[in-house]
Amino acid sequence: MAVETKTVTIIVDGTQHEWTKDEITYAQVVALEFPDFAQHPEITYSVKYKNGHGNKPEGVLAPGGSVKVKEGMIFSVSKTGQS
């Protein structure tokens, strides 16, 4: 049985983005807010989310991590400085 991919709208720092996957990674969230993210490995970011799924409605997304997305989920991305 094929899994149907549905598009959800997520919000990253006030900007709406259409997302078609079930999960989003730390790097993908950061890249939505800072498209040149990949070229700057010396900068680290803090990624927080809310309006997530029932068992973990809010939290922090760490580098290398991912989270299931749902309609209207809100992400906040901020630079935390040099590593």
C-alpha positions, -999 to +999 in steps of 0.1 A: +000+000+000+015+033-011+018+061+014+001+092+001+022+123+005+002+153+015+014+189+014+013+208+047+020+245+054+047+251+080+058+285+092+095+293+096+101+327+113+068+341+101+071+328+065+048+301+052+064+272+033+047+242+016+063+210+028+056+176+011+075+152+033+064+136+066+095+148+084+118+178+083+154+178+094+174+205+113+193+213+081+161+216+060+145+240+085+176+262+087+180+262+049+144+275+045+153+305+066+190+309+055+193+295+020+231+299+021+233+278+053+253+249+037+281+273+027+287+285+063+295+254+085+310+277+112+276+292+121+253+272+143+216+278+148+190+272+174+159+256+160+127+255+181+093+243+171+057+244+184+023+231+173+039+197+166+024+163+170+006+153+202+033+133+219+059+161+214+040+194+206+071+216+212+108+213+215+142+219+201+156+204+169+193+196+173+218+193+144+213+159+128+178+156+142+144+155+125+108+159+136+074+148+121+056+178+106+020+187+107-002+215+093+005+248+109+036+238+127+058+268+136+096+269+136+119+295+149+155+297+137+182+319+152+219+321+149+237+311+180+272+322+169+305+306+161+312+270+170 
